[in-house]
């Protein structure tokens, strides 16, 4: 499958118009139409439904779009890391992280790295541990920051000198707000918002002493900022980690730690037997230096 055709397909899917995509790609409309026809013939599938004003993707087209974006991104990433000379270190580093204060350590690492190698460029992807693992496995990320436990049969790792503390985000006028901490029995009848991460659900189920799905879960979240807005509106209590949402001053929210305490260690992980670019190698060296400081 020609990578060039995949880029053409992505452009048409984005523009929802062959003529607009042809203009964007600096191609003639007949040429683009012909090449899209070749792609459909190669795959043995109809990718577009052609309407009077715009075209839409078929089910097969939507399936291809996700894969095509990942393939093109991986090719672009690989090419970028080859566009360097032996006389200096350059290239791109792709790292994924969930919401954690430990990203400050990654920021310090990048700052120090860029002072030494200003031609390096980094790309941050925000997502939960499941999202990050998927992208690591497909080669779209070099590194991921995840809460333990990580699959140590599958990944190598560096343990970060940081610990996330679990608790409950709630309104300051809520029933539990005057308590110093939250215990499992306090949540049995409360509307809850929980993270969609598989590992997190397992950890919280262990703390609660029961399957989390047996509680009154009114919603799930991927990243915490939007969930905090739901909490602010009184929809429920969010099980989350501390120091991600500002609860000081005029904030309507407060954070209460769990009792017994539940903490999560953090690791930077990468695929076993990973072949790093020179930029990624330097990042890992600098990260280890920053941990030792």
Backbone as numpy.savetxt, mean C-alpha at the origin, in Angstrom:
# Nx Ny Nz CAx CAy CAz Cx Cy Cz
3.58 -11.08 -25.83 2.73 -9.89 -25.83 3.62 -8.64 -25.83
3.40 -7.77 -26.77 4.22 -6.57 -26.94 3.87 -5.54 -25.86
4.90 -5.09 -25.12 4.68 -4.09 -24.06 4.11 -2.81 -24.65
4.49 -2.50 -25.90 3.99 -1.29 -26.57 2.47 -1.36 -26.72
1.95 -2.53 -27.09 0.51 -2.69 -27.24 -0.22 -2.55 -25.91
0.41 -3.02 -24.85 -0.20 -2.87 -23.53 -0.30 -1.39 -23.15
0.72 -0.61 -23.49 0.67 0.83 -23.21 -0.42 1.50 -24.03
-0.60 1.07 -25.26 -1.68 1.61 -26.09 -3.04 1.26 -25.48
-3.17 0.02 -25.05 -4.43 -0.44 -24.44 -4.75 0.38 -23.20
-3.76 0.62 -22.34 -3.98 1.41 -21.12 -4.42 2.82 -21.47
-3.81 3.40 -22.48 -4.17 4.76 -22.89 -5.62 4.83 -23.36
-6.06 3.86 -24.16 -7.43 3.85 -24.65 -8.41 3.64 -23.50
-8.06 2.74 -22.56 -8.92 2.50 -21.41 -9.05 3.75 -20.55
-7.97 4.52 -20.44 -8.00 5.74 -19.63 -8.79 6.85 -20.31
-8.59 7.00 -21.61 -9.25 8.08 -22.36 -10.70 7.73 -22.72
-11.02 6.43 -22.73 -12.35 5.95 -23.14 -12.71 6.42 -24.56
-11.68 6.61 -25.34 -11.87 7.08 -26.71 -10.62 6.74 -27.52
-10.82 6.10 -28.67 -9.67 5.76 -29.51 -9.07 7.02 -30.11
-9.91 7.96 -30.51 -9.38 9.18 -31.12 -8.59 10.00 -30.10
-9.09 10.12 -28.87 -8.36 10.87 -27.84 -7.06 10.17 -27.48
-7.11 8.83 -27.40 -5.89 8.08 -27.08 -4.88 8.20 -28.22
-5.35 8.19 -29.45 -4.44 8.32 -30.60 -3.73 9.66 -30.57
-4.48 10.70 -30.21 -3.88 12.03 -30.11 -2.84 12.07 -29.00
-3.18 11.46 -27.85 -2.24 11.41 -26.72 -0.96 10.65 -27.09
-1.11 9.57 -27.85 0.01 8.71 -28.20 0.75 9.16 -29.46
0.22 10.22 -30.09 0.80 10.74 -31.33 0.77 9.66 -32.43
-0.38 8.99 -32.53 -0.60 7.99 -33.56 -1.84 8.38 -34.37
-1.95 7.83 -35.56 -3.19 8.02 -36.30 -4.25 7.09 -35.72
-5.50 7.51 -35.83 -6.58 6.69 -35.29 -6.67 5.33 -35.98
-6.56 5.26 -37.32 -6.61 3.94 -37.97 -5.49 3.01 -37.49
-4.29 3.58 -37.30 -3.16 2.76 -36.85 -3.42 2.20 -35.46
-3.93 3.04 -34.56 -4.21 2.59 -33.20 -5.31 1.53 -33.20
-6.36 1.76 -33.98 -7.45 0.78 -34.06 -6.95 -0.57 -34.57
-6.07 -0.52 -35.57 -5.53 -1.75 -36.13 -4.71 -2.51 -35.09
-3.91 -1.80 -34.34 -3.06 -2.46 -33.36 -3.87 -3.01 -32.18
-4.93 -2.32 -31.80 -5.81 -2.85 -30.76 -6.49 -4.12 -31.26
-6.86 -4.12 -32.54 -7.45 -5.33 -33.13 -6.47 -6.49 -33.09
-5.19 -6.21 -33.32 -4.17 -7.25 -33.26 -4.05 -7.81 -31.84
-4.15 -6.91 -30.83 -4.08 -7.36 -29.44 -5.26 -8.26 -29.11
-6.46 -7.86 -29.53 -7.65 -8.68 -29.28 -7.52 -10.04 -29.98
-6.98 -10.03 -31.21 -6.81 -11.28 -31.95 -5.80 -12.18 -31.24
-4.71 -11.59 -30.75 -3.68 -12.36 -30.06 -4.23 -13.02 -28.80
-5.08 -12.27 -28.07 -5.62 -12.79 -26.82 -6.88 -13.63 -27.03
-7.47 -13.53 -28.20 -8.69 -14.27 -28.46 -9.85 -13.78 -27.63
-9.91 -12.45 -27.41 -10.96 -11.88 -26.55 -11.30 -10.48 -27.03
-12.56 -10.10 -26.84 -12.99 -8.72 -27.10 -12.73 -7.91 -25.85
-11.97 -6.84 -25.99 -11.55 -6.04 -24.84 -12.41 -4.79 -24.64
-13.04 -4.31 -25.71 -13.79 -3.06 -25.65 -15.21 -3.26 -26.18
-16.14 -2.50 -25.60 -17.45 -2.31 -26.19 -17.47 -0.92 -26.79
-17.61 -0.83 -28.10 -17.48 0.44 -28.79 -18.84 1.10 -28.92
-19.04 2.24 -28.25 -20.28 3.00 -28.32 -20.16 4.20 -29.23
-21.23 4.99 -29.32 -21.22 6.18 -30.18 -20.30 7.27 -29.65
-20.29 7.45 -28.32 -19.54 8.57 -27.75 -18.28 8.12 -27.01
-18.29 6.92 -26.46 -17.10 6.45 -25.76 -17.07 4.93 -25.81
-15.91 4.39 -25.50 -15.78 2.94 -25.45 -15.62 2.52 -23.98
-16.10 1.35 -23.66 -15.99 0.81 -22.30 -15.32 -0.55 -22.36
-14.76 -0.96 -21.24 -14.07 -2.24 -21.17 -15.06 -3.37 -20.95
-14.83 -4.48 -21.58 -15.55 -5.70 -21.28 -14.97 -6.31 -20.00
-15.53 -7.40 -19.53 -14.97 -8.07 -18.35 -13.54 -8.51 -18.62
-13.29 -9.01 -19.83 -11.93 -9.41 -20.20 -11.00 -8.20 -20.24
-11.53 -7.06 -20.71 -10.73 -5.85 -20.76 -10.37 -5.35 -19.38
-11.32 -5.42 -18.44 -11.02 -4.98 -17.07 -9.99 -5.89 -16.42
-10.07 -7.17 -16.71 -9.07 -8.11 -16.17 -7.68 -7.78 -16.73
-7.61 -7.51 -18.03 -6.32 -7.20 -18.65 -5.76 -5.88 -18.13
-6.63 -4.90 -17.87 -6.15 -3.57 -17.48 -5.31 -3.63 -16.22
-5.78 -4.34 -15.21 -5.01 -4.44 -13.97 -3.66 -5.10 -14.21
-3.67 -6.22 -14.94 -2.41 -6.91 -15.22 -1.49 -6.05 -16.08
-2.06 -5.35 -17.07 -1.26 -4.51 -17.97 -0.56 -3.40 -17.20
-1.27 -2.77 -16.26 -0.66 -1.69 -15.47 0.50 -2.22 -14.65
0.33 -3.40 -14.04 1.41 -3.98 -13.24 2.60 -4.34 -14.12
2.33 -4.90 -15.30 3.42 -5.30 -16.21 4.20 -4.07 -16.68
3.49 -3.03 -17.10 4.15 -1.82 -17.59 4.94 -1.16 -16.46
4.36 -1.13 -15.26 5.08 -0.52 -14.13 6.35 -1.28 -13.82
6.28 -2.61 -13.88 7.46 -3.43 -13.60 8.53 -3.22 -14.66
8.14 -3.14 -15.93 9.10 -2.89 -17.01 9.75 -1.51 -16.84
8.93 -0.49 -16.56 9.47 0.86 -16.36 10.44 0.90 -15.19
10.09 0.21 -14.10 10.95 0.14 -12.92 12.29 -0.50 -13.27
12.23 -1.61 -14.00 13.46 -2.31 -14.37 14.34 -1.46 -15.28
13.73 -0.83 -16.27 14.50 0.00 -17.20 15.15 1.18 -16.48
14.41 1.79 -15.54 14.94 2.96 -14.83 16.20 2.62 -14.05
16.25 1.41 -13.50 17.39 1.02 -12.68 18.59 0.59 -13.52
18.42 0.45 -14.82 19.54 0.18 -15.71 20.11 1.46 -16.32
19.38 2.56 -16.21 19.81 3.82 -16.83 20.76 4.56 -15.89
21.91 3.99 -15.70 22.92 4.60 -14.85 24.28 4.16 -15.35
25.30 4.89 -14.94 26.67 4.51 -15.29 27.35 3.98 -14.04
28.49 3.35 -14.22 29.21 2.79 -13.09 29.89 3.86 -12.24
29.93 5.09 -12.71 30.65 6.15 -11.99 29.84 6.77 -10.87
28.54 6.55 -10.84 27.74 7.09 -9.74 26.52 6.20 -9.52
25.95 6.33 -8.34 24.79 5.54 -7.96 23.52 6.32 -8.27
22.65 5.69 -9.04 21.34 6.29 -9.32 20.33 5.16 -9.37
19.15 5.48 -9.79 18.10 4.46 -9.88 16.93 4.79 -8.99
15.97 3.88 -8.94 14.73 4.12 -8.22 14.50 3.03 -7.18
13.93 3.43 -6.05 13.62 2.53 -4.96 12.12 2.58 -4.72
11.50 1.42 -4.66 10.06 1.33 -4.45 9.81 0.67 -3.09
9.10 1.39 -2.23 8.86 0.89 -0.88 7.40 1.08 -0.50
6.82 0.07 0.12 5.43 0.14 0.54 5.34 0.13 2.06
4.38 0.87 2.58 4.23 0.95 4.04 2.78 1.20 4.41
2.38 0.64 5.52 1.12 1.00 6.12 1.30 2.26 6.95
0.28 2.63 7.67 0.35 3.83 8.50 1.06 3.48 9.81
2.22 4.06 10.01 3.00 3.83 11.22 3.99 4.97 11.41
4.25 5.29 12.68 5.22 6.33 12.99 6.63 5.94 12.55
6.85 4.63 12.34 8.17 4.15 11.92 8.59 4.68 10.56
7.64 5.22 9.78 7.99 5.81 8.49 8.95 6.98 8.67
8.97 7.59 9.87 9.93 8.67 10.13 11.36 8.16 10.01
11.61 6.93 10.45 12.94 6.35 10.30 13.28 6.15 8.83
12.30 5.74 8.04 12.51 5.58 6.61 12.80 6.94 5.97
12.09 7.98 6.45 12.33 9.34 5.94 13.75 9.79 6.25
14.23 9.52 7.46 15.61 9.90 7.80 16.61 9.13 6.95
16.28 7.87 6.67 17.16 7.07 5.82 17.24 7.64 4.41
16.08 7.99 3.86 16.08 8.58 2.52 16.80 9.92 2.50
16.61 10.72 3.53 17.28 12.03 3.56 18.79 11.86 3.53
19.31 10.97 4.37 20.75 10.71 4.40 21.23 10.13 3.08
20.43 9.23 2.50 20.81 8.59 1.24 20.88 9.61 0.11
19.91 10.52 0.06 19.87 11.51 -1.02 21.00 12.54 -0.89
21.45 12.78 0.33 22.60 13.67 0.51 23.86 13.07 -0.11
23.96 11.74 -0.06 25.13 11.05 -0.61 24.97 10.75 -2.10
23.74 10.41 -2.50 23.47 9.98 -3.88 22.25 10.73 -4.40
22.41 11.97 -4.81 21.26 12.80 -5.19 20.53 12.33 -6.45
21.11 11.39 -7.19 20.44 10.90 -8.40 19.48 9.75 -8.13
19.42 9.29 -6.89 18.45 8.26 -6.52 17.08 8.90 -6.38
16.06 8.18 -6.76 14.67 8.63 -6.59 13.89 7.52 -5.89
13.01 7.92 -4.96 12.22 6.91 -4.26 10.74 7.09 -4.55
10.01 5.97 -4.43 8.56 5.97 -4.66 7.90 5.26 -3.48
6.96 5.93 -2.84 6.25 5.38 -1.69 4.87 4.90 -2.10
4.53 3.71 -1.64 3.19 3.15 -1.85 2.57 2.93 -0.48
1.38 3.47 -0.26 0.67 3.30 1.01 -0.38 2.22 0.86
-0.38 1.30 1.78 -1.35 0.22 1.74 -1.21 -0.66 2.95
-2.10 -1.63 3.11 -1.98 -2.52 4.25 -1.03 -3.67 3.91
-0.80 -4.55 4.87 0.21 -5.60 4.71 -0.13 -6.54 3.56
-1.42 -6.82 3.36 -1.81 -7.70 2.26 -1.49 -7.07 0.91
-1.79 -5.75 0.77 -1.47 -5.04 -0.47 0.04 -5.06 -0.73
0.80 -4.79 0.33 2.25 -4.70 0.19 2.85 -6.05 -0.19
2.37 -7.12 0.45 2.88 -8.45 0.12 2.61 -8.80 -1.34
1.43 -8.47 -1.82 1.09 -8.75 -3.22 2.05 -8.05 -4.17
2.35 -6.78 -3.88 3.23 -6.02 -4.76 4.69 -6.46 -4.63
5.10 -6.87 -3.43 6.44 -7.44 -3.28 6.58 -8.71 -4.10
5.57 -9.56 -4.01 5.63 -10.85 -4.70 5.67 -10.68 -6.22
5.01 -9.63 -6.72 4.98 -9.41 -8.16 6.16 -8.57 -8.65
7.03 -8.13 -7.73 8.21 -7.38 -8.12 7.99 -5.89 -8.27
6.82 -5.38 -7.90 6.52 -3.96 -8.05 7.09 -3.13 -6.90
7.44 -3.78 -5.79 8.09 -3.10 -4.68 9.41 -3.78 -4.38
10.38 -2.98 -3.92 11.65 -3.54 -3.44 11.55 -3.93 -1.97
10.88 -3.08 -1.19 10.79 -3.28 0.26 9.38 -3.00 0.73
9.03 -3.58 1.87 7.76 -3.28 2.51 7.94 -3.15 4.00
7.17 -2.25 4.62 7.16 -2.12 6.08 5.87 -2.73 6.58
5.99 -3.79 7.39 4.81 -4.51 7.83 4.90 -4.81 9.32
3.74 -4.98 9.91 3.64 -5.40 11.30 3.92 -6.90 11.39
4.66 -7.30 12.43 4.82 -8.73 12.66 3.46 -9.35 13.00
3.25 -10.63 12.68 4.23 -11.56 12.10 4.29 -11.45 10.59
5.51 -11.54 10.05 5.70 -11.62 8.60 6.09 -13.05 8.26
5.88 -13.44 7.03 6.21 -14.80 6.58 7.72 -14.88 6.36
8.42 -15.38 7.36 9.88 -15.39 7.30 10.43 -16.54 6.46
9.56 -17.44 6.01 9.96 -18.43 5.01 10.04 -17.81 3.63
9.30 -16.73 3.46 9.15 -16.10 2.16 9.98 -14.83 2.01
10.21 -14.13 3.14 10.87 -12.83 3.09 12.08 -12.79 4.02
13.10 -12.03 3.60 14.15 -11.59 4.50 13.69 -10.28 5.12
14.33 -9.89 6.24 13.81 -8.72 6.94 14.87 -8.07 7.82
14.60 -6.81 8.15 15.33 -6.08 9.18 14.30 -5.60 10.18
14.54 -5.90 11.44 13.61 -5.47 12.49 13.86 -4.00 12.81
12.82 -3.21 12.83 12.94 -1.78 13.12 12.87 -1.53 14.62
13.60 -0.53 15.10 13.57 -0.19 16.53 12.34 0.66 16.85
11.17 0.13 16.55 9.93 0.86 16.75 8.83 -0.14 17.09
7.91 0.29 17.92 6.79 -0.55 18.34 5.51 0.25 18.19
4.52 -0.33 17.55 3.21 0.30 17.45 2.31 -0.20 18.59
1.59 0.72 19.21 0.71 0.40 20.33 -0.73 0.40 19.84
-1.45 -0.69 20.11 -2.84 -0.81 19.68 -3.79 -0.23 20.72
-4.88 0.32 20.22 -5.89 0.87 21.10 -7.16 1.15 20.32
-7.97 2.04 20.86 -9.26 2.37 20.26 -9.37 3.88 20.08
-9.69 4.29 18.88 -9.95 5.70 18.58 -11.45 5.95 18.74
-11.79 6.98 19.49 -13.21 7.24 19.80 -13.44 8.74 19.97
-14.70 9.13 19.98 -15.05 10.52 20.27 -14.79 10.81 21.75
-14.44 12.07 22.06 -14.18 12.46 23.45 -15.44 12.45 24.31
-16.61 12.45 23.65 -17.86 12.39 24.42 -18.47 10.98 24.42
-17.67 9.98 24.04 -18.20 8.61 23.99 -18.20 7.97 25.37
-18.86 6.85 25.46 -19.05 6.16 26.74 -17.74 5.72 27.37
-16.75 5.38 26.55 -15.48 4.84 27.06 -14.39 5.89 27.22
-14.69 7.13 26.91 -13.65 8.16 26.83 -13.02 8.49 28.17
-13.74 8.29 29.28 -13.19 8.64 30.60 -12.32 7.52 31.18
-12.23 6.41 30.51 -11.45 5.29 31.03 -9.98 5.41 30.61
-9.06 4.90 31.44 -7.63 4.98 31.08 -7.25 4.00 29.98
-8.02 2.93 29.83 -7.73 1.92 28.80 -9.02 1.18 28.46
-8.93 0.34 27.45 -10.09 -0.41 26.98 -9.80 -1.90 27.13
-10.75 -2.63 27.71 -10.63 -4.08 27.87 -11.57 -4.79 26.90
-11.32 -6.09 26.64 -12.16 -6.81 25.68 -13.66 -6.71 25.96
-14.05 -6.81 27.22 -15.47 -6.77 27.57 -16.11 -5.43 27.22
-15.31 -4.36 27.15 -15.86 -3.03 26.83 -16.37 -2.94 25.40
-15.90 -3.83 24.53 -16.19 -3.71 23.10 -17.26 -4.67 22.60
-17.75 -5.54 23.46 -18.66 -6.58 22.99 -19.94 -6.03 22.38
-20.41 -4.87 22.87 -21.67 -4.32 22.36 -21.47 -3.02 21.59
-20.21 -2.70 21.25 -19.93 -1.42 20.60 -19.81 -1.60 19.08
-20.25 -0.60 18.30 -20.04 -0.65 16.85 -18.56 -0.40 16.54
-17.94 -1.30 15.80 -16.49 -1.26 15.60 -16.13 -1.08 14.14
-15.03 -0.35 13.93 -14.38 -0.28 12.62 -13.02 -0.94 12.78
-12.71 -1.89 11.90 -11.47 -2.64 12.04 -10.69 -2.61 10.73
-9.39 -2.85 10.85 -8.54 -2.92 9.67 -8.85 -4.17 8.86
-8.69 -4.08 7.54 -8.92 -5.23 6.68 -7.73 -6.18 6.61
-6.61 -5.84 7.27 -5.43 -6.69 7.18 -5.68 -8.04 7.85
-5.29 -9.10 7.17 -5.49 -10.45 7.70 -4.74 -10.65 9.01
-3.46 -10.26 9.04 -2.65 -10.46 10.24 -3.20 -9.68 11.42
-3.67 -8.45 11.15 -4.23 -7.62 12.23 -5.47 -8.26 12.81
-6.35 -8.76 11.97 -7.56 -9.42 12.45 -7.22 -10.60 13.35
-6.19 -11.35 12.99 -5.78 -12.49 13.80 -5.25 -12.04 15.16
-4.43 -10.98 15.16 -3.88 -10.46 16.41 -4.99 -9.95 17.33
-5.93 -9.20 16.77 -7.01 -8.64 17.58 -7.95 -9.73 18.07
-8.17 -10.76 17.27 -8.99 -11.87 17.71 -8.36 -12.55 18.92
-7.04 -12.68 18.90 -6.34 -13.26 20.04 -6.51 -12.41 21.30
-6.41 -11.10 21.13 -6.57 -10.20 22.29 -7.99 -10.24 22.82
-8.95 -10.26 21.92 -10.36 -10.26 22.32 -10.79 -11.59 22.93
-10.09 -12.67 22.57 -10.48 -13.97 23.05 -11.63 -14.57 22.28
-11.93 -14.02 21.11 -12.99 -14.55 20.26 -12.77 -14.06 18.84
-13.46 -14.69 17.91 -13.37 -14.27 16.51 -13.93 -12.86 16.38
-13.16 -11.99 15.76 -13.57 -10.59 15.65 -14.86 -10.44 14.85
-15.13 -11.39 13.97 -16.36 -11.31 13.17 -17.61 -11.54 14.01
-17.44 -12.06 15.23 -18.58 -12.25 16.12 -19.00 -11.00 16.83
-18.23 -9.92 16.68 -18.57 -8.65 17.30 -19.40 -7.79 16.35
-19.76 -6.62 16.80 -20.60 -5.71 16.00 -19.70 -4.86 15.10
-19.18 -5.48 14.05 -18.30 -4.78 13.11 -19.18 -4.06 12.08
-19.20 -2.74 12.16 -20.04 -1.96 11.24 -19.30 -1.57 9.98
-17.96 -1.68 10.00 -17.20 -1.31 8.81 -15.75 -1.70 8.94
-15.07 -1.72 7.80 -13.64 -1.99 7.78 -12.94 -0.83 7.07
-11.64 -0.72 7.29 -10.88 0.36 6.65 -9.54 -0.17 6.17
-8.98 0.52 5.19 -7.68 0.20 4.66 -6.61 1.06 5.34
-6.77 2.37 5.27 -5.91 3.32 5.95 -6.77 4.16 6.90
-6.15 4.67 7.96 -6.92 5.15 9.11 -7.55 6.52 8.94
-7.01 7.38 8.11 -7.51 8.77 8.07 -9.01 8.84 7.81
-9.46 8.14 6.79 -10.90 8.18 6.48 -11.73 7.51 7.57
-11.18 6.45 8.17 -11.89 5.80 9.27 -12.07 6.76 10.43
-11.06 7.62 10.67 -11.17 8.59 11.76 -12.32 9.57 11.52
-12.57 9.90 10.27 -13.70 10.78 9.96 -15.02 10.09 10.29
-15.08 8.78 10.06 -16.27 8.01 10.41 -16.48 8.00 11.92
-15.37 7.83 12.66 -15.45 7.87 14.12 -15.93 9.24 14.59
-15.39 10.29 13.97 -15.77 11.65 14.35 -17.26 11.89 14.16
-17.85 11.23 13.16 -19.29 11.36 12.92 -20.12 10.47 13.83
-19.47 9.72 14.71 -20.20 8.90 15.66 -20.64 7.55 15.14
-20.02 7.07 14.05 -20.43 5.79 13.47 -19.96 4.62 14.33
-18.79 4.75 14.96 -18.30 3.65 15.78 -16.94 3.94 16.36
-16.34 2.89 16.92 -15.03 2.94 17.53 -14.04 2.23 16.60
-12.89 2.84 16.37 -11.91 2.25 15.45 -10.78 1.60 16.24
-10.59 0.30 16.03 -9.42 -0.39 16.56 -8.24 -0.05 15.66
-7.19 0.53 16.25 -6.10 1.07 15.42 -4.85 1.21 16.27
-3.78 1.71 15.64 -2.55 1.98 16.38 -2.45 3.46 16.70
-1.64 3.75 17.70 -1.53 5.11 18.25 -0.66 6.01 17.37
-0.82 7.31 17.58 0.03 8.38 17.03 -0.15 8.62 15.54
-1.23 8.11 14.96 -1.49 8.38 13.55 -2.51 9.49 13.35
-3.39 9.66 14.30 -4.41 10.70 14.25 -4.17 11.68 15.38
-4.17 12.95 15.07 -3.97 13.98 16.09 -5.22 14.09 16.96
-5.06 13.77 18.24 -6.20 13.84 19.16 -6.03 14.95 20.19
-5.11 15.87 19.94 -4.86 16.95 20.89 -5.71 18.17 20.57
-5.66 19.16 21.43 -6.31 20.45 21.17 -7.81 20.33 20.97
-8.28 20.87 19.86 -9.71 20.93 19.58 -10.25 19.67 18.89
-9.44 18.66 18.76 -9.91 17.42 18.14 -11.09 16.85 18.92
-12.03 16.28 18.22 -13.18 15.63 18.85 -12.86 14.20 19.28
-11.63 13.75 18.99 -11.28 12.35 19.18 -10.26 12.15 20.29
-10.24 10.95 20.83 -9.21 10.55 21.79 -8.84 9.10 21.52
-7.68 8.70 22.03 -7.17 7.34 21.84 -6.97 6.70 23.20
-7.45 5.46 23.36 -7.30 4.72 24.60 -6.58 3.40 24.30
-5.48 3.12 25.00 -4.76 1.86 24.74 -5.55 0.66 25.24
-5.18 -0.50 24.71 -5.83 -1.74 25.12 -5.22 -2.26 26.41
-6.02 -2.97 27.18 -5.57 -3.64 28.39 -6.18 -5.05 28.43
-5.36 -6.09 28.45 -3.89 -6.08 28.47 -3.31 -5.46 27.20
-2.14 -4.85 27.35 -1.54 -4.13 26.24 -1.27 -5.03 25.04
-1.42 -4.45 23.87 -1.13 -5.17 22.62 -0.21 -4.29 21.79
1.00 -4.79 21.56 1.99 -4.04 20.79 2.38 -4.83 19.55
2.86 -4.12 18.55 3.26 -4.76 17.29 4.66 -4.30 16.92
5.56 -5.25 16.73 6.88 -4.93 16.19 6.78 -4.75 14.69
7.74 -4.03 14.14 7.71 -3.69 12.72 8.98 -4.18 12.03
8.81 -4.68 10.83 9.94 -5.15 10.02 9.93 -4.49 8.66
11.11 -4.25 8.12 11.25 -3.98 6.68 11.54 -5.32 6.03
10.72 -5.71 5.06 10.86 -7.03 4.44 11.14 -6.90 2.95
11.72 -7.96 2.39 11.93 -8.06 0.94 11.97 -9.54 0.59
11.73 -9.84 -0.66 11.69 -11.24 -1.09 13.04 -11.92 -0.90
13.00 -13.17 -0.45 14.23 -13.94 -0.36 14.85 -14.09 -1.76
16.17 -14.06 -1.79 16.93 -14.18 -3.04 16.66 -13.00 -3.99
16.24 -11.88 -3.42 15.99 -10.69 -4.22 17.29 -10.18 -4.82
17.28 -9.85 -6.10 18.43 -9.22 -6.74 18.17 -7.72 -6.75
18.92 -6.99 -5.92 18.69 -5.57 -5.75 19.40 -4.74 -6.81
18.81 -3.61 -7.14 19.51 -2.59 -7.91 20.56 -1.95 -6.99
21.48 -1.19 -7.59 22.50 -0.53 -6.76 21.86 0.47 -5.80
20.78 1.14 -6.23 20.09 2.09 -5.36 19.46 1.38 -4.17
18.81 0.23 -4.42 18.17 -0.52 -3.35 19.21 -1.05 -2.36
20.37 -1.48 -2.86 21.44 -1.93 -1.97 21.89 -0.81 -1.04
22.05 0.39 -1.60 22.48 1.52 -0.78 21.42 1.89 0.25
20.14 1.78 -0.12 19.07 2.05 0.84 19.17 1.10 2.02
19.37 -0.18 1.75 19.43 -1.16 2.83 20.65 -0.91 3.72
21.76 -0.56 3.11 22.96 -0.21 3.89 22.69 0.99 4.79
22.06 2.02 4.23 21.81 3.24 4.99 20.78 2.98 6.09
19.78 2.15 5.82 18.78 1.81 6.84 19.46 1.15 8.03
20.34 0.21 7.77 21.05 -0.47 8.86 21.91 0.52 9.64
22.52 1.48 8.94 23.30 2.53 9.62 22.40 3.36 10.54
21.23 3.74 10.03 20.32 4.56 10.83 19.82 3.80 12.06
19.61 2.50 11.94 19.16 1.70 13.09 20.24 1.65 14.17
21.50 1.65 13.74 22.60 1.57 14.71 22.86 2.89 15.42
22.38 4.00 14.85 22.63 5.33 15.44 21.91 5.47 16.78
